[in-house]
Amino acid sequence: MIGEEVILDFFESFGPLALALLSFTEAIIQPIPPDVLFLPMAYEARDNGGLLIWLWLVVTVSSVLGAIIGHALGKRYGTRLIDKFGKRHHRQQLENMFERYGTLGMFIAAVSPLPYKVFGWMAGASDMKLRPFIIAGIFGRGLRFGLEALFILIYGDSAMRAAEWVLERELLMGVILVIILVTGVWWLKKGNSPAPNQQE
């Protein structure tokens, strides 16, 4: 990504505060995932369990706090934007989707390579309740960054190389996961729809 190295060099000079700021803003609007800063910090702190846990808390809590802002922005402006650039029935489908799969969908977005900020805005636009939104974010982001820290702690250099490989392909993996999720939801809806002779 153009300028990513410059941005990261700037952030790295501020330590955990920078990690919090990067994680917070990524959950609202900016494109650089906090993993690119969290992973090297976790690697450096792998011999200090207390510091590693502190970094995990910082990246998790700040990400969820940022997502709450994204949810609020989506609630205020998302509906207007969707109606302006899309169609009203698309928004209604989105609201129905979040009403049915909202907490699970947010958990999957929080723990996966999917863009967390997009789902935060969408959740706000579809008026998803804030409490399950926050709970899904805490568990999802906590699991994602916790697993990264655990792998770094156990496997060290090998985990770093694997994480770098995943981050380089994060967008592609996110697209594939979206396709799988959409296909799964379609398949479930198809299986639950009544047969033609049962519709009367």
Summary of the structure (lengths in Angstrom):
residues: 200
radius of gyration: 18.7
end to end distance: 55.8
largest distance: 67.7
contacts: 618
relative contact order: 0.12
helix: 82%
strand: 0%
